[in-house]
C-alpha cells in the first residue's frame, strides 16, 4: 500500500475493506511504528 509498509495479505484485506466501505479502519503501518487509517472523503487523519 503506497508506502505504508504492510504485508501483501494485509494490503489485500485493507484494499477490499476500503473498496466496500470507504474506510480501512485502524491498522499498524510503517513496520509497526504507526497506526494509520484511510477513509474516503476525510482529509485529516484524526477527528
C-alpha positions as a LaTeX table, in Angstrom:
\begin{tabular}{lrrr}
\hline
Residue & $x$ (\AA) & $y$ (\AA) & $z$ (\AA) \\
\hline
Unk1 & 0.00 & 0.00 & 0.00 \\
Unk2 & 1.55 & 3.23 & $-1.24$ \\
Unk3 & 4.46 & 3.37 & 1.20 \\
Unk4 & 2.72 & 2.30 & 4.40 \\
Unk5 & 4.90 & $-0.84$ & 4.55 \\
Unk6 & 2.30 & $-3.52$ & 5.20 \\
Unk7 & 2.43 & $-7.11$ & 4.03 \\
Unk8 & 0.66 & $-8.33$ & 0.88 \\
Unk9 & $-2.14$ & $-10.18$ & 2.71 \\
Unk10 & $-2.87$ & $-7.19$ & 4.96 \\
Unk11 & $-2.73$ & $-4.85$ & 1.94 \\
Unk12 & $-5.28$ & $-7.03$ & 0.13 \\
Unk13 & $-7.60$ & $-7.08$ & 3.13 \\
Unk14 & $-7.33$ & $-3.31$ & 3.58 \\
Unk15 & $-7.98$ & $-2.71$ & $-0.13$ \\
Unk16 & $-11.09$ & $-4.92$ & $-0.04$ \\
Unk17 & $-12.41$ & $-3.25$ & 3.10 \\
Unk18 & $-11.74$ & 0.23 & 1.68 \\
Unk19 & $-13.45$ & $-0.71$ & $-1.59$ \\
Unk20 & $-16.56$ & $-1.97$ & 0.19 \\
Unk21 & $-16.92$ & 0.58 & 2.98 \\
Unk22 & $-14.65$ & 3.53 & 2.14 \\
Unk23 & $-12.79$ & 3.01 & 5.43 \\
Unk24 & $-9.86$ & 0.71 & 6.24 \\
Unk25 & $-10.23$ & 1.05 & 9.99 \\
Unk26 & $-7.09$ & 1.47 & 12.05 \\
Unk27 & $-4.11$ & $-0.67$ & 11.09 \\
Unk28 & $-0.44$ & $-0.89$ & 12.11 \\
Unk29 & 1.88 & 0.51 & 9.46 \\
Unk30 & 5.46 & 1.67 & 8.96 \\
Unk31 & 6.86 & $-1.61$ & 10.36 \\
Unk32 & 4.61 & $-1.32$ & 13.43 \\
Unk33 & 5.71 & 2.20 & 14.39 \\
Unk34 & 2.46 & 3.94 & 13.43 \\
Unk35 & $-1.27$ & 3.35 & 13.43 \\
Unk36 & $-2.90$ & 4.56 & 10.21 \\
Unk37 & $-6.39$ & 4.82 & 8.80 \\
Unk38 & $-7.61$ & 5.59 & 5.28 \\
Unk39 & $-11.11$ & 6.99 & 4.81 \\
Unk40 & $-12.91$ & 8.27 & 1.77 \\
Unk41 & $-13.89$ & 11.94 & 1.98 \\
Unk42 & $-11.78$ & 12.83 & 5.04 \\
Unk43 & $-8.67$ & 14.99 & 4.69 \\
Unk44 & $-7.46$ & 14.83 & 8.30 \\
Unk45 & $-6.24$ & 11.65 & 9.98 \\
Unk46 & $-7.85$ & 12.05 & 13.41 \\
Unk47 & $-11.07$ & 13.80 & 14.36 \\
\hline
\end{tabular}
